């Protein structure tokens, strides 16, 4: 499932512009006082202003397998602190079930961002450095729902999507899609790994994929 375009809510647009465009150098597709659109590899990421309540998400960005360590150095040179999982000696996380490796950091508003390499996708780069041009696409987007299992059942019944067999599935966590793109449904108030304080909240997400548009309110 290709996450062609993902639309999220945010309480501050200007701060996101300064972070993603000015600091990280992601290409800007459009910007106004109430909306920003970014190019994330072959995907588009949008943020719309909604300051009635706080909206925080977890999303992952796929990068080439051979650039994970270089991406960590790149982020650190930008002044960002990488999240080290509790009890771990390294910032690089090995997800054995998913056959993937990740690093994590927060954006300026507190969204939990993940750079992930998926070994099964076998994507490499000839570049000797990391930068926005080496990003592959949005790989995951997650939100909180009251009942992940029933939400997943609704989506698989009404849309041409499937539960991701290679991911952990339980009453608090269900993944929809495949290694090319995942919608992660987490039970509300569950901690997003590896954060010690960011919990899944119910926030609106619109995802445009090759099989249609998924909307979660």
Secondary structure, 3 states (H helix, E strand, C coil): CCCCEEEEEECCCHHHHHHHHHHCCCCEEEEECCEEEEEECCEEEEEEECCCCCCCCEEEEEECHHHHHHHHHHHHHCCCCCCCCCCCCCCCEEECCCCEEEEEEECCCCCEEEEEEEHHHCCCCCCCCCCHHHEEEEEEEEEEECCHHHHHHHHHHHCCCCECCCCCCECCEEEEEECCEEEEEEECCCECCCCCCCECCCCCEEEEECCEEEEEC
